[in-house]
């Protein structure tokens, strides 16, 4: 566990977009999304695939990330003559 990373998550404002790297069996995994809840022992991140609850004790790295880019614009239509 990284105390600095766990502390970062615990003091980050709810709704912030973050990436959290946690230790799992056989390696590590990342959760990218919006911080929705945080207690003394776990945090909840809303990812593209749904809510993920992570134990603060398993966090090895975390940081804030920029918001996703806006959706692509519709293609332009040619002007009528």
C-alpha positions as CSV (number, residue, x, y, z in Angstrom):
1,X,0.0,0.0,0.0
2,X,1.1,3.5,-0.7
3,X,0.1,5.8,2.2
4,X,0.5,8.9,0.0
5,X,-1.8,7.5,-2.7
6,X,-4.4,6.3,-0.2
7,X,-4.3,9.8,1.5
8,X,-4.7,11.5,-1.9
9,X,-7.9,9.5,-2.6
10,X,-9.2,10.2,0.9
11,X,-8.8,14.0,0.6
12,X,-9.8,14.3,-3.1
13,X,-13.1,16.1,-3.7
14,X,-16.0,13.8,-4.6
15,X,-16.8,14.0,-8.3
16,X,-13.2,14.4,-9.3
17,X,-12.0,12.2,-12.2
18,X,-9.1,10.0,-11.0
19,X,-7.1,6.9,-11.8
20,X,-6.5,4.5,-9.0
21,X,-4.0,1.6,-9.3
22,X,-4.7,-1.3,-6.9
23,X,-2.9,-4.5,-6.2
24,X,-4.7,-7.7,-7.3
25,X,-3.7,-11.3,-7.3
26,X,-1.0,-11.6,-9.9
27,X,-0.3,-7.9,-10.4
28,X,-2.1,-4.6,-10.5
29,X,-5.1,-3.1,-12.2
30,X,-6.4,0.5,-12.8
31,X,-9.8,2.1,-12.3
32,X,-10.4,5.3,-14.2
33,X,-13.5,7.3,-13.4
34,X,-15.2,9.7,-11.0
35,X,-14.7,9.4,-7.2
36,X,-18.2,8.8,-5.8
37,X,-17.5,7.9,-2.2
38,X,-14.7,7.4,0.3
39,X,-14.6,6.0,3.8
40,X,-11.7,5.2,6.2
41,X,-11.2,1.8,4.5
42,X,-12.5,2.0,0.9
43,X,-13.4,4.2,-2.0
44,X,-15.9,3.9,-4.8
45,X,-15.0,5.0,-8.4
46,X,-17.6,5.2,-11.1
47,X,-16.0,3.8,-14.3
48,X,-17.4,3.2,-17.8
49,X,-18.4,-0.3,-16.6
50,X,-20.1,0.8,-13.4
51,X,-19.2,1.4,-9.7
52,X,-16.0,-0.2,-8.4
53,X,-15.3,-0.4,-4.7
54,X,-11.6,-0.4,-3.9
55,X,-9.9,-1.1,-0.5
56,X,-7.6,1.8,0.4
57,X,-5.1,-0.8,1.7
58,X,-4.7,-2.1,-1.8
59,X,-4.0,1.2,-3.5
60,X,-0.4,1.6,-4.8
61,X,-0.9,4.8,-6.9
62,X,-3.5,7.4,-7.6
63,X,-3.8,10.7,-9.3
64,X,-6.3,13.2,-10.8
65,X,-6.8,13.0,-14.6
66,X,-8.4,15.5,-17.0
67,X,-12.0,15.1,-18.1
68,X,-12.6,13.0,-21.2
69,X,-12.7,14.8,-24.5
70,X,-16.1,15.9,-25.8
71,X,-18.0,13.6,-28.2
72,X,-17.1,14.0,-31.9
73,X,-19.2,16.5,-33.8
74,X,-21.6,15.3,-36.5
75,X,-20.1,15.5,-40.0
76,X,-20.9,18.6,-42.0
77,X,-23.4,18.5,-44.7
78,X,-22.7,20.2,-48.0
79,X,-24.5,23.5,-48.7
80,X,-27.5,23.2,-51.0
81,X,-27.2,25.1,-54.3
